[in-house]
Amino acid sequence: MPTVVECPTCHKKVEWTEANKFRPFCSERCKQIDLGAWAEEKYRVPGSEPDPEDETPAGQ
């Protein structure tokens, strides 16, 4: 029995098989929507802003 996952974009149930060349997405469209979201910086990795006092100017 193949593993079933949820498409990260549209949340449709998708079988995780070799036949699905877009996995974990359900389609090329959902894959491109996700790529566009990354390109527009809609996704962020959590973290704190760097402290400017901790940075050394270039060339010093």
PDB file with one MODEL, atoms N, CA, C and O in Angstrom:
MODEL        1
ATOM      1  N   MET A   1       0.847  -1.176   0.000  1.00  0.00           N
ATOM      2  CA  MET A   1       0.000   0.000   0.000  1.00  0.00           C
ATOM      3  C   MET A   1       0.895   1.243   0.000  1.00  0.00           C
ATOM      4  O   MET A   1       1.725   1.394   0.897  1.00  0.00           O
ATOM      5  N   PRO A   2       0.745   2.143  -0.993  1.00  0.00           N
ATOM      6  CA  PRO A   2       1.586   3.337  -1.048  1.00  0.00           C
ATOM      7  C   PRO A   2       1.243   4.340   0.047  1.00  0.00           C
ATOM      8  O   PRO A   2       0.117   4.387   0.543  1.00  0.00           O
ATOM      9  N   THR A   3       2.230   5.127   0.406  1.00  0.00           N
ATOM     10  CA  THR A   3       2.040   6.183   1.386  1.00  0.00           C
ATOM     11  C   THR A   3       1.236   7.312   0.748  1.00  0.00           C
ATOM     12  O   THR A   3       1.465   7.663  -0.409  1.00  0.00           O
ATOM     13  N   VAL A   4       0.309   7.871   1.492  1.00  0.00           N
ATOM     14  CA  VAL A   4      -0.493   8.997   1.017  1.00  0.00           C
ATOM     15  C   VAL A   4      -0.100  10.228   1.817  1.00  0.00           C
ATOM     16  O   VAL A   4      -0.091  10.207   3.048  1.00  0.00           O
ATOM     17  N   VAL A   5       0.228  11.306   1.101  1.00  0.00           N
ATOM     18  CA  VAL A   5       0.616  12.563   1.738  1.00  0.00           C
ATOM     19  C   VAL A   5      -0.329  13.660   1.259  1.00  0.00           C
ATOM     20  O   VAL A   5      -1.111  13.460   0.329  1.00  0.00           O
ATOM     21  N   GLU A   6      -0.248  14.814   1.901  1.00  0.00           N
ATOM     22  CA  GLU A   6      -1.069  15.961   1.530  1.00  0.00           C
ATOM     23  C   GLU A   6      -0.223  16.931   0.716  1.00  0.00           C
ATOM     24  O   GLU A   6       0.886  17.282   1.119  1.00  0.00           O
ATOM     25  N   CYS A   7      -0.742  17.362  -0.422  1.00  0.00           N
ATOM     26  CA  CYS A   7      -0.047  18.354  -1.247  1.00  0.00           C
ATOM     27  C   CYS A   7       0.143  19.610  -0.397  1.00  0.00           C
ATOM     28  O   CYS A   7      -0.827  20.117   0.167  1.00  0.00           O
ATOM     29  N   PRO A   8       1.377  20.125  -0.293  1.00  0.00           N
ATOM     30  CA  PRO A   8       1.622  21.306   0.527  1.00  0.00           C
ATOM     31  C   PRO A   8       0.891  22.563   0.049  1.00  0.00           C
ATOM     32  O   PRO A   8       0.682  23.490   0.832  1.00  0.00           O
ATOM     33  N   THR A   9       0.504  22.601  -1.220  1.00  0.00           N
ATOM     34  CA  THR A   9      -0.135  23.788  -1.775  1.00  0.00           C
ATOM     35  C   THR A   9      -1.655  23.744  -1.661  1.00  0.00           C
ATOM     36  O   THR A   9      -2.266  24.666  -1.120  1.00  0.00           O
ATOM     37  N   CYS A  10      -2.275  22.660  -2.175  1.00  0.00           N
ATOM     38  CA  CYS A  10      -3.743  22.613  -2.231  1.00  0.00           C
ATOM     39  C   CYS A  10      -4.359  21.638  -1.228  1.00  0.00           C
ATOM     40  O   CYS A  10      -5.580  21.581  -1.085  1.00  0.00           O
ATOM     41  N   HIS A  11      -3.519  20.875  -0.538  1.00  0.00           N
ATOM     42  CA  HIS A  11      -3.928  19.934   0.512  1.00  0.00           C
ATOM     43  C   HIS A  11      -4.697  18.722  -0.018  1.00  0.00           C
ATOM     44  O   HIS A  11      -5.353  18.024   0.755  1.00  0.00           O
ATOM     45  N   LYS A  12      -4.626  18.466  -1.319  1.00  0.00           N
ATOM     46  CA  LYS A  12      -5.224  17.274  -1.918  1.00  0.00           C
ATOM     47  C   LYS A  12      -4.394  16.062  -1.504  1.00  0.00           C
ATOM     48  O   LYS A  12      -3.174  16.164  -1.377  1.00  0.00           O
ATOM     49  N   LYS A  13      -5.036  14.924  -1.295  1.00  0.00           N
ATOM     50  CA  LYS A  13      -4.331  13.690  -0.944  1.00  0.00           C
ATOM     51  C   LYS A  13      -3.619  13.158  -2.184  1.00  0.00           C
ATOM     52  O   LYS A  13      -4.216  13.067  -3.257  1.00  0.00           O
ATOM     53  N   VAL A  14      -2.327  12.804  -2.032  1.00  0.00           N
ATOM     54  CA  VAL A  14      -1.493  12.360  -3.142  1.00  0.00           C
ATOM     55  C   VAL A  14      -0.732  11.107  -2.735  1.00  0.00           C
ATOM     56  O   VAL A  14      -0.199  11.031  -1.628  1.00  0.00           O
ATOM     57  N   GLU A  15      -0.682  10.118  -3.634  1.00  0.00           N
ATOM     58  CA  GLU A  15       0.116   8.922  -3.360  1.00  0.00           C
ATOM     59  C   GLU A  15       1.591   9.241  -3.601  1.00  0.00           C
ATOM     60  O   GLU A  15       1.945   9.859  -4.605  1.00  0.00           O
ATOM     61  N   TRP A  16       2.441   8.816  -2.673  1.00  0.00           N
ATOM     62  CA  TRP A  16       3.885   9.017  -2.785  1.00  0.00           C
ATOM     63  C   TRP A  16       4.446   7.794  -3.509  1.00  0.00           C
ATOM     64  O   TRP A  16       4.856   6.817  -2.884  1.00  0.00           O
ATOM     65  N   THR A  17       4.454   7.872  -4.841  1.00  0.00           N
ATOM     66  CA  THR A  17       4.941   6.762  -5.659  1.00  0.00           C
ATOM     67  C   THR A  17       5.870   7.291  -6.741  1.00  0.00           C
ATOM     68  O   THR A  17       5.917   8.493  -7.002  1.00  0.00           O
ATOM     69  N   GLU A  18       6.610   6.378  -7.371  1.00  0.00           N
ATOM     70  CA  GLU A  18       7.497   6.737  -8.478  1.00  0.00           C
ATOM     71  C   GLU A  18       6.700   7.338  -9.640  1.00  0.00           C
ATOM     72  O   GLU A  18       7.232   8.155 -10.392  1.00  0.00           O
ATOM     73  N   ALA A  19       5.448   6.949  -9.792  1.00  0.00           N
ATOM     74  CA  ALA A  19       4.602   7.448 -10.885  1.00  0.00           C
ATOM     75  C   ALA A  19       4.277   8.931 -10.739  1.00  0.00           C
ATOM     76  O   ALA A  19       3.989   9.598 -11.732  1.00  0.00           O
ATOM     77  N   ASN A  20       4.319   9.452  -9.519  1.00  0.00           N
ATOM     78  CA  ASN A  20       4.015  10.870  -9.294  1.00  0.00           C
ATOM     79  C   ASN A  20       5.315  11.662  -9.351  1.00  0.00           C
ATOM     80  O   ASN A  20       6.033  11.764  -8.356  1.00  0.00           O
ATOM     81  N   LYS A  21       5.615  12.223 -10.525  1.00  0.00           N
ATOM     82  CA  LYS A  21       6.880  12.938 -10.701  1.00  0.00           C
ATOM     83  C   LYS A  21       6.903  14.299 -10.009  1.00  0.00           C
ATOM     84  O   LYS A  21       7.952  14.938  -9.942  1.00  0.00           O
ATOM     85  N   PHE A  22       5.755  14.750  -9.493  1.00  0.00           N
ATOM     86  CA  PHE A  22       5.686  16.051  -8.816  1.00  0.00           C
ATOM     87  C   PHE A  22       5.707  15.929  -7.301  1.00  0.00           C
ATOM     88  O   PHE A  22       5.625  16.943  -6.608  1.00  0.00           O
ATOM     89  N   ARG A  23       5.812  14.729  -6.774  1.00  0.00           N
ATOM     90  CA  ARG A  23       5.700  14.539  -5.329  1.00  0.00           C
ATOM     91  C   ARG A  23       6.640  15.448  -4.569  1.00  0.00           C
ATOM     92  O   ARG A  23       7.771  15.622  -5.023  1.00  0.00           O
ATOM     93  N   PRO A  24       6.274  16.030  -3.474  1.00  0.00           N
ATOM     94  CA  PRO A  24       5.055  15.810  -2.693  1.00  0.00           C
ATOM     95  C   PRO A  24       3.853  16.587  -3.210  1.00  0.00           C
ATOM     96  O   PRO A  24       2.791  16.554  -2.589  1.00  0.00           O
ATOM     97  N   PHE A  25       3.997  17.291  -4.343  1.00  0.00           N
ATOM     98  CA  PHE A  25       2.887  18.063  -4.891  1.00  0.00           C
ATOM     99  C   PHE A  25       2.006  17.168  -5.749  1.00  0.00           C
ATOM    100  O   PHE A  25       2.432  16.096  -6.180  1.00  0.00           O
ATOM    101  N   CYS A  26       0.771  17.612  -5.997  1.00  0.00           N
ATOM    102  CA  CYS A  26      -0.154  16.819  -6.802  1.00  0.00           C
ATOM    103  C   CYS A  26      -0.006  17.117  -8.288  1.00  0.00           C
ATOM    104  O   CYS A  26      -0.430  16.320  -9.125  1.00  0.00           O
ATOM    105  N   SER A  27       0.597  18.267  -8.626  1.00  0.00           N
ATOM    106  CA  SER A  27       0.702  18.656 -10.030  1.00  0.00           C
ATOM    107  C   SER A  27       1.837  19.650 -10.234  1.00  0.00           C
ATOM    108  O   SER A  27       2.396  20.190  -9.279  1.00  0.00           O
ATOM    109  N   GLU A  28       2.162  19.877 -11.500  1.00  0.00           N
ATOM    110  CA  GLU A  28       3.160  20.886 -11.851  1.00  0.00           C
ATOM    111  C   GLU A  28       2.706  22.266 -11.382  1.00  0.00           C
ATOM    112  O   GLU A  28       3.524  23.064 -10.924  1.00  0.00           O
ATOM    113  N   ARG A  29       1.418  22.549 -11.491  1.00  0.00           N
ATOM    114  CA  ARG A  29       0.864  23.844 -11.078  1.00  0.00           C
ATOM    115  C   ARG A  29       1.141  24.103  -9.599  1.00  0.00           C
ATOM    116  O   ARG A  29       1.631  25.175  -9.244  1.00  0.00           O
ATOM    117  N   CYS A  30       0.835  23.138  -8.737  1.00  0.00           N
ATOM    118  CA  CYS A  30       1.073  23.310  -7.298  1.00  0.00           C
ATOM    119  C   CYS A  30       2.559  23.462  -7.003  1.00  0.00           C
ATOM    120  O   CYS A  30       2.942  24.225  -6.117  1.00  0.00           O
ATOM    121  N   LYS A  31       3.385  22.748  -7.730  1.00  0.00           N
ATOM    122  CA  LYS A  31       4.831  22.848  -7.554  1.00  0.00           C
ATOM    123  C   LYS A  31       5.309  24.263  -7.900  1.00  0.00           C
ATOM    124  O   LYS A  31       6.130  24.831  -7.180  1.00  0.00           O
ATOM    125  N   GLN A  32       4.800  24.835  -8.998  1.00  0.00           N
ATOM    126  CA  GLN A  32       5.194  26.178  -9.419  1.00  0.00           C
ATOM    127  C   GLN A  32       4.667  27.256  -8.470  1.00  0.00           C
ATOM    128  O   GLN A  32       5.343  28.256  -8.230  1.00  0.00           O
ATOM    129  N   ILE A  33       3.474  27.057  -7.936  1.00  0.00           N
ATOM    130  CA  ILE A  33       2.929  28.001  -6.952  1.00  0.00           C
ATOM    131  C   ILE A  33       3.838  28.056  -5.727  1.00  0.00           C
ATOM    132  O   ILE A  33       4.133  29.136  -5.215  1.00  0.00           O
ATOM    133  N   ASP A  34       4.280  26.892  -5.261  1.00  0.00           N
ATOM    134  CA  ASP A  34       5.168  26.830  -4.100  1.00  0.00           C
ATOM    135  C   ASP A  34       6.511  27.493  -4.402  1.00  0.00           C
ATOM    136  O   ASP A  34       7.034  28.236  -3.571  1.00  0.00           O
ATOM    137  N   LEU A  35       7.067  27.234  -5.570  1.00  0.00           N
ATOM    138  CA  LEU A  35       8.338  27.848  -5.960  1.00  0.00           C
ATOM    139  C   LEU A  35       8.202  29.372  -6.006  1.00  0.00           C
ATOM    140  O   LEU A  35       9.096  30.093  -5.562  1.00  0.00           O
ATOM    141  N   GLY A  36       7.085  29.855  -6.544  1.00  0.00           N
ATOM    142  CA  GLY A  36       6.841  31.292  -6.594  1.00  0.00           C
ATOM    143  C   GLY A  36       6.753  31.913  -5.213  1.00  0.00           C
ATOM    144  O   GLY A  36       7.229  33.028  -5.000  1.00  0.00           O
ATOM    145  N   ALA A  37       6.147  31.200  -4.274  1.00  0.00           N
ATOM    146  CA  ALA A  37       6.048  31.702  -2.898  1.00  0.00           C
ATOM    147  C   ALA A  37       7.437  31.835  -2.278  1.00  0.00           C
ATOM    148  O   ALA A  37       7.706  32.805  -1.570  1.00  0.00           O
ATOM    149  N   TRP A  38       8.321  30.870  -2.538  1.00  0.00           N
ATOM    150  CA  TRP A  38       9.693  30.975  -2.031  1.00  0.00           C
ATOM    151  C   TRP A  38      10.403  32.161  -2.681  1.00  0.00           C
ATOM    152  O   TRP A  38      11.103  32.914  -2.004  1.00  0.00           O
ATOM    153  N   ALA A  39      10.221  32.330  -4.002  1.00  0.00           N
ATOM    154  CA  ALA A  39      10.888  33.425  -4.719  1.00  0.00           C
ATOM    155  C   ALA A  39      10.416  34.792  -4.220  1.00  0.00           C
ATOM    156  O   ALA A  39      11.193  35.747  -4.211  1.00  0.00           O
ATOM    157  N   GLU A  40       9.160  34.892  -3.809  1.00  0.00           N
ATOM    158  CA  GLU A  40       8.623  36.154  -3.286  1.00  0.00           C
ATOM    159  C   GLU A  40       8.880  36.320  -1.793  1.00  0.00           C
ATOM    160  O   GLU A  40       8.396  37.269  -1.175  1.00  0.00           O
ATOM    161  N   GLU A  41       9.641  35.396  -1.217  1.00  0.00           N
ATOM    162  CA  GLU A  41      10.001  35.400   0.205  1.00  0.00           C
ATOM    163  C   GLU A  41       8.788  35.371   1.128  1.00  0.00           C
ATOM    164  O   GLU A  41       8.783  36.007   2.182  1.00  0.00           O
ATOM    165  N   LYS A  42       7.757  34.623   0.723  1.00  0.00           N
ATOM    166  CA  LYS A  42       6.573  34.462   1.563  1.00  0.00           C
ATOM    167  C   LYS A  42       6.831  33.464   2.695  1.00  0.00           C
ATOM    168  O   LYS A  42       6.142  33.479   3.715  1.00  0.00           O
ATOM    169  N   TYR A  43       7.818  32.607   2.505  1.00  0.00           N
ATOM    170  CA  TYR A  43       8.190  31.644   3.546  1.00  0.00           C
ATOM    171  C   TYR A  43       9.433  32.177   4.246  1.00  0.00           C
ATOM    172  O   TYR A  43      10.320  32.742   3.606  1.00  0.00           O
ATOM    173  N   ARG A  44       9.492  31.996   5.542  1.00  0.00           N
ATOM    174  CA  ARG A  44      10.643  32.465   6.322  1.00  0.00           C
ATOM    175  C   ARG A  44      11.081  31.368   7.284  1.00  0.00           C
ATOM    176  O   ARG A  44      10.254  30.625   7.813  1.00  0.00           O
ATOM    177  N   VAL A  45      12.363  31.275   7.499  1.00  0.00           N
ATOM    178  CA  VAL A  45      12.915  30.387   8.519  1.00  0.00           C
ATOM    179  C   VAL A  45      12.989  31.205   9.791  1.00  0.00           C
ATOM    180  O   VAL A  45      13.592  32.279   9.790  1.00  0.00           O
ATOM    181  N   PRO A  46      12.387  30.725  10.896  1.00  0.00           N
ATOM    182  CA  PRO A  46      12.382  31.521  12.126  1.00  0.00           C
ATOM    183  C   PRO A  46      13.795  31.766  12.654  1.00  0.00           C
ATOM    184  O   PRO A  46      14.677  30.914  12.542  1.00  0.00           O
ATOM    185  N   GLY A  47      13.978  32.922  13.217  1.00  0.00           N
ATOM    186  CA  GLY A  47      15.264  33.276  13.791  1.00  0.00           C
ATOM    187  C   GLY A  47      15.237  34.725  14.236  1.00  0.00           C
ATOM    188  O   GLY A  47      14.264  35.444  14.004  1.00  0.00           O
ATOM    189  N   SER A  48      16.302  35.139  14.868  1.00  0.00           N
ATOM    190  CA  SER A  48      16.362  36.527  15.331  1.00  0.00           C
ATOM    191  C   SER A  48      17.210  37.343  14.358  1.00  0.00           C
ATOM    192  O   SER A  48      18.048  36.803  13.636  1.00  0.00           O
ATOM    193  N   GLU A  49      16.976  38.642  14.355  1.00  0.00           N
ATOM    194  CA  GLU A  49      17.750  39.556  13.519  1.00  0.00           C
ATOM    195  C   GLU A  49      19.178  39.636  14.063  1.00  0.00           C
ATOM    196  O   GLU A  49      19.372  39.630  15.279  1.00  0.00           O
ATOM    197  N   PRO A  50      20.177  39.710  13.185  1.00  0.00           N
ATOM    198  CA  PRO A  50      21.562  39.830  13.671  1.00  0.00           C
ATOM    199  C   PRO A  50      21.787  41.179  14.354  1.00  0.00           C
ATOM    200  O   PRO A  50      21.189  42.188  13.981  1.00  0.00           O
ATOM    201  N   ASP A  51      22.647  41.174  15.345  1.00  0.00           N
ATOM    202  CA  ASP A  51      22.987  42.388  16.078  1.00  0.00           C
ATOM    203  C   ASP A  51      24.058  43.142  15.272  1.00  0.00           C
ATOM    204  O   ASP A  51      25.146  42.606  15.062  1.00  0.00           O
ATOM    205  N   PRO A  52      23.775  44.361  14.820  1.00  0.00           N
ATOM    206  CA  PRO A  52      24.751  45.111  14.014  1.00  0.00           C
ATOM    207  C   PRO A  52      26.080  45.334  14.724  1.00  0.00           C
ATOM    208  O   PRO A  52      27.110  45.469  14.063  1.00  0.00           O
ATOM    209  N   GLU A  53      26.081  45.374  16.045  1.00  0.00           N
ATOM    210  CA  GLU A  53      27.326  45.586  16.793  1.00  0.00           C
ATOM    211  C   GLU A  53      28.227  44.366  16.762  1.00  0.00           C
ATOM    212  O   GLU A  53      29.425  44.482  17.019  1.00  0.00           O
ATOM    213  N   ASP A  54      27.672  43.185  16.451  1.00  0.00           N
ATOM    214  CA  ASP A  54      28.464  41.971  16.394  1.00  0.00           C
ATOM    215  C   ASP A  54      29.142  41.789  15.043  1.00  0.00           C
ATOM    216  O   ASP A  54      30.010  40.928  14.901  1.00  0.00           O
ATOM    217  N   GLU A  55      28.759  42.584  14.050  1.00  0.00           N
ATOM    218  CA  GLU A  55      29.317  42.438  12.707  1.00  0.00           C
ATOM    219  C   GLU A  55      30.564  43.304  12.539  1.00  0.00           C
ATOM    220  O   GLU A  55      30.596  44.460  12.959  1.00  0.00           O
ATOM    221  N   THR A  56      31.584  42.724  11.919  1.00  0.00           N
ATOM    222  CA  THR A  56      32.811  43.449  11.641  1.00  0.00           C
ATOM    223  C   THR A  56      32.727  43.978  10.215  1.00  0.00           C
ATOM    224  O   THR A  56      32.395  43.218   9.305  1.00  0.00           O
ATOM    225  N   PRO A  57      33.017  45.255   9.992  1.00  0.00           N
ATOM    226  CA  PRO A  57      32.968  45.803   8.630  1.00  0.00           C
ATOM    227  C   PRO A  57      33.937  45.054   7.714  1.00  0.00           C
ATOM    228  O   PRO A  57      34.991  44.597   8.158  1.00  0.00           O
ATOM    229  N   ALA A  58      33.579  44.932   6.443  1.00  0.00           N
ATOM    230  CA  ALA A  58      34.408  44.233   5.460  1.00  0.00           C
ATOM    231  C   ALA A  58      35.770  44.916   5.333  1.00  0.00           C
ATOM    232  O   ALA A  58      35.860  46.144   5.348  1.00  0.00           O
ATOM    233  N   GLY A  59      36.817  44.119   5.210  1.00  0.00           N
ATOM    234  CA  GLY A  59      38.171  44.652   5.025  1.00  0.00           C
ATOM    235  C   GLY A  59      38.884  44.995   6.324  1.00  0.00           C
ATOM    236  O   GLY A  59      39.966  45.581   6.282  1.00  0.00           O
ATOM    237  N   GLN A  60      38.326  44.657   7.458  1.00  0.00           N
ATOM    238  CA  GLN A  60      39.003  44.975   8.736  1.00  0.00           C
ATOM    239  C   GLN A  60      39.354  43.728   9.463  1.00  0.00           C
ATOM    240  O   GLN A  60      39.926  43.789  10.552  1.00  0.00           O
TER     241      GLN A  60
ENDMDL
END
